[in-house]
């Protein structure tokens, strides 16, 4: 399932790779790790090919309406989002062992 999701989200890259797309559109699309890494890869390639190189000083420079640092931040945000979603689903979805909690268990007084 994960591989299919990776390839499906990679198609979003074909929509946002255009230089005319705004930085906001590319940042929203970069929430998907496949898209963010592909956009960052373009920046990395161009910085390295120009002889400047990519480092912490220029990682926040805007190139083709995307910053390399945005990819790093979006991957961190995505990691924590998926971590929280996984912890939630682990408590809600049925398993062979353990007690299944109701969908709204986060909102019950006994949980907190």
C-alpha contacts under 8 A as a table, 3 or more apart, distances in Angstrom:
res1	aa1	res2	aa2	distance
1	X	4	X	5.25
1	X	5	X	6.23
2	X	5	X	5.07
2	X	6	X	6.16
3	X	6	X	5.03
3	X	7	X	6.36
4	X	7	X	5.22
4	X	8	X	6.08
5	X	8	X	5.07
5	X	9	X	6.09
6	X	9	X	5.37
6	X	10	X	6.15
6	X	34	X	6.22
7	X	10	X	4.92
7	X	11	X	6.83
7	X	34	X	7.93
8	X	11	X	5.62
8	X	12	X	7.60
9	X	12	X	5.42
9	X	13	X	7.47
9	X	32	X	6.63
9	X	34	X	6.44
9	X	35	X	6.82
10	X	13	X	5.42
10	X	14	X	7.53
10	X	34	X	5.53
10	X	35	X	5.71
11	X	14	X	5.43
11	X	15	X	7.22
12	X	15	X	5.29
12	X	16	X	6.58
12	X	29	X	7.10
12	X	35	X	6.71
13	X	16	X	5.22
13	X	17	X	5.69
13	X	29	X	7.68
13	X	35	X	5.22
13	X	38	X	7.24
13	X	39	X	7.60
14	X	17	X	5.57
14	X	18	X	7.81
15	X	18	X	6.98
16	X	21	X	6.08
16	X	25	X	7.16
16	X	26	X	5.96
16	X	29	X	7.42
17	X	21	X	7.43
17	X	26	X	7.98
17	X	39	X	7.14
18	X	21	X	5.70
19	X	22	X	7.90
19	X	64	X	5.44
19	X	65	X	6.85
21	X	25	X	6.41
21	X	26	X	6.96
21	X	65	X	7.32
22	X	25	X	5.29
22	X	26	X	6.45
22	X	65	X	6.12
23	X	26	X	5.15
23	X	27	X	6.02
23	X	65	X	4.65
23	X	66	X	5.73
24	X	27	X	5.00
24	X	28	X	6.18
25	X	28	X	5.30
25	X	29	X	6.27
26	X	29	X	5.05
26	X	30	X	6.01
26	X	65	X	7.44
26	X	66	X	6.67
27	X	30	X	4.95
27	X	31	X	6.94
27	X	36	X	7.96
27	X	66	X	7.31
27	X	70	X	7.00
27	X	74	X	7.98
28	X	31	X	5.67
29	X	32	X	6.09
29	X	35	X	6.37
29	X	36	X	7.10
30	X	33	X	6.29
30	X	34	X	7.70
30	X	35	X	5.23
30	X	36	X	3.95
30	X	37	X	7.72
30	X	39	X	7.71
30	X	70	X	7.81
30	X	71	X	6.41
30	X	74	X	6.38
31	X	35	X	7.55
31	X	36	X	6.69
31	X	74	X	5.39
31	X	75	X	6.96
31	X	77	X	7.77
31	X	78	X	6.29
32	X	35	X	5.54
32	X	36	X	6.28
32	X	75	X	7.96
32	X	78	X	7.43
33	X	36	X	5.05
33	X	37	X	6.00
33	X	71	X	7.93
33	X	74	X	7.66
33	X	75	X	6.08
33	X	78	X	7.54
34	X	37	X	5.42
34	X	38	X	6.25
35	X	38	X	5.16
35	X	39	X	6.15
36	X	39	X	5.19
36	X	40	X	6.00
36	X	70	X	7.97
36	X	71	X	5.06
36	X	74	X	7.45
36	X	75	X	7.72
37	X	40	X	4.99
37	X	41	X	5.84
37	X	71	X	6.40
38	X	41	X	4.94
38	X	42	X	6.55
39	X	42	X	5.38
39	X	43	X	6.77
39	X	66	X	7.24
39	X	68	X	7.93
39	X	71	X	7.80
40	X	43	X	5.09
40	X	44	X	6.10
40	X	66	X	7.64
40	X	67	X	7.21
40	X	68	X	5.03
40	X	71	X	6.13
41	X	44	X	4.95
41	X	45	X	5.97
42	X	45	X	5.13
42	X	46	X	6.19
43	X	46	X	5.21
43	X	47	X	6.12
43	X	63	X	6.57
43	X	64	X	7.98
43	X	66	X	7.81
43	X	67	X	7.50
43	X	68	X	6.40
44	X	47	X	5.28
44	X	48	X	6.10
44	X	53	X	7.74
44	X	54	X	6.32
44	X	68	X	7.41
45	X	48	X	5.28
45	X	49	X	5.90
46	X	49	X	5.05
46	X	50	X	6.04
47	X	50	X	5.35
47	X	51	X	6.63
47	X	52	X	5.59
47	X	53	X	4.92
47	X	54	X	5.70
48	X	51	X	5.31
48	X	52	X	6.01
48	X	53	X	4.34
48	X	54	X	6.47
49	X	52	X	7.66
49	X	53	X	7.63
50	X	53	X	7.31
54	X	57	X	7.99
54	X	58	X	6.31
54	X	59	X	6.28
55	X	58	X	5.72
55	X	59	X	5.85
56	X	59	X	5.22
56	X	60	X	7.70
57	X	60	X	7.27
58	X	61	X	5.25
59	X	67	X	6.52
59	X	68	X	5.19
59	X	69	X	5.33
60	X	67	X	5.30
60	X	68	X	6.22
60	X	69	X	5.36
60	X	70	X	7.63
61	X	67	X	5.71
61	X	68	X	7.58
62	X	65	X	5.67
62	X	66	X	5.35
62	X	67	X	4.89
63	X	66	X	5.43
63	X	67	X	6.30
66	X	70	X	7.30
67	X	70	X	5.27
67	X	71	X	7.23
68	X	71	X	5.50
68	X	72	X	7.00
69	X	72	X	5.12
69	X	73	X	6.32
70	X	73	X	5.12
70	X	74	X	5.94
71	X	74	X	5.15
71	X	75	X	6.08
72	X	75	X	5.25
72	X	76	X	6.42
73	X	76	X	5.14
73	X	77	X	6.24
74	X	77	X	4.98
74	X	78	X	5.95
75	X	78	X	5.01
75	X	79	X	6.02
76	X	79	X	5.08
76	X	80	X	6.46
77	X	80	X	5.40
77	X	81	X	6.13
78	X	81	X	5.02
78	X	82	X	6.03
79	X	82	X	5.34
79	X	83	X	6.02
80	X	83	X	4.87
80	X	84	X	6.16
81	X	84	X	5.34
81	X	85	X	6.20
82	X	85	X	4.90
82	X	86	X	5.92
83	X	86	X	5.11
83	X	87	X	6.24
84	X	87	X	5.13
84	X	88	X	6.16
85	X	88	X	5.09
85	X	89	X	6.10
86	X	89	X	5.13
86	X	90	X	5.97
87	X	90	X	5.13
87	X	91	X	6.65
88	X	91	X	5.44
88	X	92	X	6.38
89	X	92	X	4.93
89	X	93	X	5.59
90	X	93	X	5.88
91	X	94	X	7.89
91	X	99	X	7.91
91	X	100	X	6.05
91	X	101	X	5.78
92	X	100	X	5.66
92	X	101	X	5.18
92	X	102	X	6.13
92	X	103	X	5.81
93	X	100	X	6.61
94	X	99	X	7.98
94	X	100	X	5.70
95	X	98	X	6.72
95	X	100	X	7.46
101	X	105	X	6.22
102	X	105	X	5.30
103	X	106	X	7.89
104	X	107	X	5.59
104	X	108	X	7.01
105	X	108	X	5.33
105	X	111	X	6.73
106	X	111	X	6.43
106	X	112	X	7.86
107	X	111	X	7.51
108	X	111	X	5.59
108	X	112	X	7.23
109	X	112	X	5.57
